[in-house]
């Protein structure tokens, strides 16, 4: 790609020099590692986009849909690798009030009204607070361990 037609600023924002400096490359958001032979290996994504059963999904869209349900204080979405569908989607939810009853079934019913089937989380986990890392950010690595433990204990 040489750039966007008559949009020089937009082109500069998405094009980067390749390592060989012979041509420009497009920033896809994929994180890759290059070996000594020049082969590229996919590591992950720099944004919150995943593939699920052939569909590209922005996890932020799922978070926004869950927030719109109401009585939700906070939500975080993680994924776990899965051989069949590439990733499974897990929603961690903090309810706004301990006096409000909201079940996984309630959330799924609401999400089915506003999201396509492939964007519905396969598991919803309720927490009182999110685990945080030393920087005070949500510790998604810890959340993956929690999700794996819960999923393994239900099988």
Secondary structure, 3 states (H helix, E strand, C coil): CCCCCCCHHHHHHHEEECCCCCCEEECCCEEEEECCCCCEEEEEECCCEEEECCEEEEHHHHHHHHHCCCCEEEEEEEEEEECCCEEEEEEEEEECCCCCCCCHHHHHHHHHHHCCHHHCCCEEEECCCCCECCCCCECHHHHHHHHHHHHHHHC
